[in-house]
């Protein structure tokens, strides 16, 4: 009945705002990953840094990189995934104690400050060890507050119709696409690495500032106000939200909930299929991409330009484009339904992509044969791998909050965000094993 009585979302303004907020959640992290070459270049030892060289050490077997340079990607992943998981978990339990506005605006503000600092540091000479330490602290900050932001947004979207989770997922997909496209443009332009990095970080600052302005405008939207009031709250008063929830007499299942809240465990039992599905989706995806997929080599003899662009285009750009397409498709098609058995079946079938990519031309390899050597096989697998990731993950994130009473939708959305982050962390862990098996 609520949806039938709802005012119209004029000019799709609320949808666009959630898209911008979704873009703001992942664009910072994607820009950090895209600028990996810049970060590692700042960690190289120079002749004038002899004491630093002794501190950092050098690798054996002819590898002239410093220890900090060689370990950057591994430490970066650890500093990203652990805070992401921990703070998503904390937010799912504490979001009712901290006002929504503080969680979202505060997180965006901290991320903005971090990127402003990063842009400034591009122009300042800093030693390898201090630069490494500062960068890891920034990565921890970005992913800690990014986790709170992402979890809060999915919880907020859970109050609105199911289709309003789609713009968040679509915005996140665009973030990866934009970062991948920027990387390719940098390769094509041949611009200085320092100038490119400065442009990356300033662009990220502009997008984050736009996301802050979008959230400030959101409570003014009649469509948004209607659903917030239907949920027993008003946008500007989170303290009143909690009091209203305590005053409700019964939930939709007829159970008395005066002076108590439904436990997270009970909510999990209602959404466990969607929660475990989204966790499995991202475990398979991150376990394979990019740890295995980035090691695939083109089989084109004397590839020349194609060899240079093979991974940037066929791996990063193609994945992000198809992932974005899959996420965006849920705006017009949401099959299978939230109670259909086909959804978990399709999620489970994605496990086939793990051996398929392992059997492509991954180099170097020790155990498995190459069965799909031609580049076309790799591109074909990547299209369906990426599209299914975006589409199925978006469906799960849309349906999860709709399987619980409306006033618990925000908590359910936060729980779904936790299992999404858990999938990312598990995927990062098993990726080492997948690569070692090739």
Secondary structure, 3 states (H helix, E strand, C coil): CHHHHCCCCHHHHHHHHHHHHHHHHHHHHHHHHHCHHHHHHCCCCCHHHHHHHHHHCECCCCCCCEHHHHHHHHHHHHHHHHHHHHHHHHHHHHCCCCCHHHHHHHHHHHHHHHHHHHHHHHCCCCCHHHHHHHHHHHHHHHHHHHHHHHHHHHHHHCCCCHHHHHHHHHHHHHHHHHHHHHHHHHHHHCCCHHHHHHHHHHHHHHHHHHHHHHHHHHCCCHHHHHHHHHCCCCCCCHHHHHHHHHHCCECCCCCECCCCCCCHHHHHHHHHHHHHHHHHHHHHHHHHCCCCHHHECCCCCCCCHHHHHHHHHHHHHHHHHHHHHHHHHCCCCCCCCCCCHHHHHHHHHCCHHHHHHHCECECCCCCCCCCECCHHHHHHHHHHHHHHHHHHHHHHHHHHHHHCCHHHHHHHHHHHHHHHHHHHHHHHHHHHHHHHHC
